[in-house]
């Protein structure tokens, strides 16, 4: 699937972006529309990690109707049914009537009004990316079109699947052509961030979306610097989809309820933090995960749980009801990062799978692995029990990514399991978390 390139912004070979704020006049550049020289454009500037461009020249080049509102000191723009406004006297604008805060305020430089390029692209529903000394601005056509441009030895960024995920799911991206010494920075306005990790000849990103993330449109910006020069600066648009989670009401005895008290959580917390403190800087898994036990799902992931009519909480994993003593298998290869009895979760095991991805197993009757032990997919790690806060024999199986609980069902489905490298064809072909409930 191809993309229609709207604009190619050509910059001089010696152009490089400084990490510091820049407000100096720059060389004049050509904008080319469909291969035909259109207008001359002052070079963009960078201010506090935001690329700023002259709004009037950019708008005219992209076929945007533009007008000045003297009363409100604002610039109004319209293009193909999309409208947006930028206010000159405050760090604020609007897109299709919805108020938004600009990443940086409008800057008046040499009688040109400069606005953040990211805001302009968000307002027009287009994407932008910088490859070496060239910035491209182009339409988004289709959910995941192929990249239509690249340069030799230049980093490229792509989704491993669609640029959307539901609440409690995740997104996957890959940075290719990364060299030793490259500096990669990532920004997103999602509530939960993440990092790129070494994978194959590039870097892998697994970006979690929590159950509580509000549905809507978000953005992600990635910048790659090499030897002081910006080799890639790209913005991706992310769509978070709503998911429906069931409610569960539990009535338990006072003695059982006391097993999940705040005082006991406080005692467990230091061990919990220790188990999640370190993760391998590369994937330890390959292919899909497996169910640690096979049985009836008694509580779904993300369920809104209300115990004894107290304040509701979210269920962090899957409860699988099976007889006590049932063998529990490691859901994937990794390293045991925690193996000990805790007050609330009972006999507990964490396995680090690399890239801040952990599988977690609660309420065991017996643990048969030790911390630091390497395990393979399917290795015995313990037996099902009812220790800690539990109303009967079951395994609570959770998956945590960068501190955010994910739906474990995603990891055992070949269509939605995370891949370890783009060459790993035994796992997900999409890298997209879909609702499996």
N, C-alpha and C positions, 0 to 999 in steps of 0.2 A: 504494500500500500504506500503510495507516494505522498509527499507533502508538497503543497504549492508554496514556493518561496516568494514572499512579497517583496522583501528588501534585502539587499546585501550592502552592509555598511563597510566600505573599504577604509582601512586605516594604514598609516605609514608603517614601514618595517621597523622603524626605531621606536614605535609607540609601545610603552609598557606602563602598567598601572601600579602606582605606589600604594603601599598599605596605609600611608598617612593621608590626611585630607588634602585635596588639591583644589585650588580655585583660580588657577592661572589660565589665560586664554591659550588655546591650542591651535594646531594647524587646521586648515579647512580641508574637508574631505568630500568625495563624491558619494551620493546615494544612487544606486542603480535599481530601477524597477523593471523586472522582466527583461533584463539585459540592456535596457536603454537608459543612459545617463539622465537623471531627473533634475536634481538640485545640488547645491553645495551645502554641506553641513559642518558646523564646527565640531571638532572632536569631542567625544564624551569626556566627562571628568568623573573621578571617584571621590566620594565623601563618606567616610566611616563605613566602608564596605558596601556602599550603594552606588551603582552606575547611574549618573545623571545625564539627561539628554534635553536639548531644547524642544519644548513641547510644540511650538508652532511649526517649526520646520519638519519635525517628525510626523505631526498630524497631517500636514499638507502632503507629504510624501506618501502617506498611507491612505489618501483619499478621504480624510476625515474633515467634516464640516466644523469650523471653529468660529467662535464668536466671543466677544468681550462683554461681560456684565459689569458695568461701571458701578452700579449701585451696591452690589455685593462683593466687588473686587474679586471677581472670579472669571475663569476661562471655561466656557462650555463647549463640549465636543460631541459630535454624533457621527456614527459610522454603521451602516447596514443594520439599523434597528437598535444599536447599542449607544448609550449616552453616558457621559461622565463629566464631572465638574471638578475643577481644582481651585481652591481658594488661595489667594495670594498672601493674606495676612495671618494665616494659621496653618498648622500642619494637618490639614484636613481636606477631604474631597468626597465625592459620591460616585457610585457606579450604579446606573439604572435606578437612581433614586435612593439607594442604600448608602448611608454615611460610612465612610472608611477613614482610617488614620493612615497618612502617608508614612513610609519608612523614614523619609527625610523631608523637611519643609522645602517649599519652592525657593530656588535661589535665582536672583536677578543678576546676571553676569553679562556685561557689554550689551545691555538692553535686550537680552534674551532670557526668557523664563525657563529655567532648567528644572525638570521633575524627575523622580526616580523612574528608570526604565522598567523596573518590575511593576510599578503601579500602572504605567501606560499599557503594558502588555496584558495585565489582568483586566483592565478596563475594556480593551478591544478583543479579548478572548484569543490572543495569539501568544506564541512562545518566542523565547530568544535564547541564544547560546553563543558563546564566544569560543572560537577555535583558533588558537594562535593569535594572530594579529587581525582576525576578521570576526565581525559580529554579524550574525544572521538573525533576521526577524521573519517569522513565517507562520502561516495558518496551522491550526491543529485540525487535521482531517482524519477522522477515524479514531478509535480508542488507543491504538498503539502502532502508529505507522512506522515504517522502517526509516532509519536515518538516511537522508539523501545527500549528505556531504560529510567529508572527513579529510584529514590531512595525514600524511605519513608520520608515524611516531607521535601523533597528537592524541591525548586522552579523549575518549568518547564515553558518553553517559547514556544508558538505556534502561528502561524498565524490563524486568523479567516477567512479563505479563502485563495486565491492564493497569492503568494509573488510578485504580480505585480499590477500596476495601471497606468492608463493613466494620461496625463496632466490635472489638474483641478479635480483630483479624490483623493482618500485616501486609506490607508491600515489600517488594524486593527489587533492587536496582544493582547494576553492575557498571563499574568504571574500568574501561579497557585501556591498554597501552600505558600503564602506570610504570614509571621508572623509580629506581632507588633514589631517595632524596626529594621526591615530589612532595609538596605540602598540600594536603587536601583539607578543605574546610567545608562544613555543611551547616546550613541554617534552615529552620522550618518553623512555621507558626502552629504546628500541631502541639498538643500539650506535652507529648513525650518525644524526646529526640532519640538519636542513635548515632553510631559511628560506622565508618567503612573499615573492613577487615581484609587482610591479604587473602587472595583466593586466585589460584592459577596465575595468569600474567597480569591480573588487575586487582580490583578490590570489590568486595561484596557488601551490600547494605541490606539489612533486614530492618524495616521501619515499623515498629508496633503502633497499632491504633487501639487505645483502651476502650473498654465498655462504656465509659462515661464521656468519651469524646463526642462533642456535638456534631451531628451530620452537617455537611456543607462542603465548601470549596476551600482548600488550603494550598499552600505553595511550599516548594522545597528548592533551595538554591545551593549549588555546588560549585566550588572554585578550586582549580588545580594550578599551583604555581611551581615553576621549574626554573632554577637558577635566576631567581628574581623577576621572571617574566610570567604573565598570566597565560597559560596554555588552554585553559578551559574555564568558562564562567557561564553556567547554564541555570535556567529556571524551569522547574517542572510543576505542573498543576496537578493537585491530588484531590480526588473526590472521596469523601467519607459517606458511606451509605448507612441508613438506619437499620438496626436489627431489633427484633422483638425477643425479650427474655422472659421466661416464665417466673411466676411468684411461688414461693414455697413457705408455708406456715408450719413451724415446728413447736410443739409443746413438750418440754422436757422437765425432768425433776430439778429441784434446786441444786442438788448435788452434781448432776450432770452439767447444768448451766454454769456452775462455779468453775468448771474445767476450762472455760474460755474467758475468764475474767481478765481485766486489764493488767492486774498485778502479775498474772502468769505470763501474759504476752511480754511484759517488760523483762521478766527473767529469761525468756527464750530469745529475745531480740539480739543480744550479742553473738550468740551462736548462729543465728539466722544470717546476720550480717557477715560473719566469718565465712559461711558456706557460699555466699554470693560475691565475696570480695574480689576473687580472681577468676578470670576466664581466659582460655587460650586465644591468642590473637589470630587464629585461623580456624576454619571449620574442622571439627573432629568427626562429623557425621558424613555419611554418604547414602543417598537414596532416601526412601520413605522410612518413617518410624513404625514401630509395631505397638500393639496394645500390650501393656505389661501384664494384664490378666484379661480373660474373656468372661464376661458376665453381664448381668442386667445393669443398665445405667439408672441409678436411683435418684441422682440429682445432676441436672445438666449444668454445663459451664455457663457462667453469667447469671444464673438464677438469682432473683431477688429474694433473699432468705430472711425471714422474720422469725426469731426465736423468742418464745414467751412474750410476744407482742412488744418486743423491744425495737429499737431503731433498726431498719433494714440494712443488711450488708450484701455484698456480691459474692457469689460462690466462685472461687478462684480456679476450679478445675472440674473434673468429672469424678463423681462418686460411682464406683463399680461394686455392686453387691455380689460377693462370692463367699463361700464357706471359709471359716478360719483355717489357716494352715495352707491355703492355696499358694503355690509358688508364684513369686513376682519376678518378672524378667525386665532387664534393662531395655528401655524402648529404643535406644540407639547407642552407638559407640561413644565413649567419652571417658571422663575421669571423675571418680567419686569425690565431691568437694565437701560433703557433710554426711556423717553416718553416726547418729546418736539418738538417745531418747530425749524428747522435749515435752514440756508440760501440756501444751495445747494440741500439737499435731502427733503426739506419741512418738513411737519409734519412727524416725524420719531419715530419708536418704535424698540427697541432691546429687545429680550428675551434671557436670559441665560438658556441654557439647561444642564449646568454642563460640566466639562472636557474641558473648553475653547471652547465649541461649542455654537454659537449664531445664531439665526435667526433675520433678519433685514427687516424692512418694511418702504418704502419711499413714499413720495408724497401724503400722506393722506389728505383728506379734514377735517377729524375730528378724534381725539384720544379719546378713552373712558376708557383707563387704566391709572394707576399711577405707578411711579417707586417704586419698592419694592413689588408690588402686585404679588401674585402667580396666575398663570393661568393654566388651563387644556387644553388639545387638543380640538380645536373647539370653545373655548371661543371667544366672540366678543372683538376685540381690537381697532377697528376703522372703517373708511369708506374710500373708494377709492376717490382720488381727483387728482389735477394736480398742487400741490404746489412745490416750489423750481424750479430747472432746469427740466422742463417738457414741452413737446409739445402737451400734451393732457391727458385726464383722463386715468390712468393706475396705477397698483401697481408694484413697483420694489421690488422683493423679493430676498433676498440674504441669503446665509449660509456661515458663517465664522468659520473656525476651526484653533485654535492656530494662529490667525492673517492672515490666508490664505483663500481666497475665494474659495469655492467648488461649484460644479454644483448642484443646488437645486434639479434637477430631480433625483439625486441619492437617496435622502432622502425619496421620496414618492414611491419608487419602493421596494417591499418587498424583492427582490433579492439583493438589494444593500444598503438598509438602515442600519445604524449602530446599532448593538445590544448594550444593556446596560450591560448585563452579559451573559456569555456563556449559561445560563439556560433560557434566554429570547428567546423563540421560536416564538414569535409573530412578530419579526423583521427579519433582514437579516440572512440567514443561512450561508452566506459566509463572510460578513464583507468587501467584496472587492468592490471598486468603479469601475464600468464599464461605458463605454461610452453610454449615453442615448440620445444623440442628434440625 
